[in-house]
Amino acid sequence: MPYRTVGELMTSPGLGVHRSAAADEAARLLDEHGLSALPVVDDNGCPVGVVSRKDLRERLDGARTARGAAPYPSRGLGHPPGAVTADAVMTSPAVTARPGWTVSQAARTMDRRRVKWLPVVDEATDRLVGFLSRGDLLRVFVRTDRAVRQEIARDVLDRTLGIGPTQVTVTVAEGRVTLQGIVERRALLPVVDRLTRGVDGVVDVRNHLAYLNDAPPGSVPSAAGPALT
């Protein structure tokens, strides 16, 4: 089952601004490339934060108001004072992703860390290689719950693991999957969980599966096992 990865969806090469750069340079890059945010990097090219239009407006409007000037408009940031640097207005620390992550992993990270953007870093060097936004994920996550449920039941459970609909039921609500039923062996529990989380459109998994025993396939079950909650 080929799942789409962060590396396939991210904006690349990774555009960033140095932490010591003037805020007006960050504003210029945002306007020039039509972005709502971009990573802030250190001397090694590793992300240390993210600066957004909202960050710039909130930080720089205060400075303009103090000088008696009008706030920046919501569209077009103009050119704020060069004395303010990117690391003074960025949101930090940077929450990052890896190119090899599935889009489900990235979505869960955004959801749990409450961020809208993920700088993508090289596996070996941690240097910036791309940038992923919620908008990028929407290209994959605009899937109906029914389509997600069908893929899990058909491709993950039935075709890959040989688990039929009479053994495990799958329900999906707003991308959150609930698995209920009984599998033959305990060793299958983490496999079902991992493969389900890899399905495009899955935001979270509630795994309420139980197992019969730890015996090899085809042996007679000895007793019912505990449910995984």
PyMOL commands that set and color helices and strands:
alter all, ss='L'
color gray80, all
select helices_A, chain A and resi 6-9+23-33+53-66+86-89+103-113+134-141+145-160+188-197
alter helices_A, ss='H'
color red, helices_A
select strands_A, chain A and resi 17-18+37-41+47-52+117-121+128-133+168-173+176-185+204-213
alter strands_A, ss='S'
color yellow, strands_A
deselect
rebuild
show_as cartoon
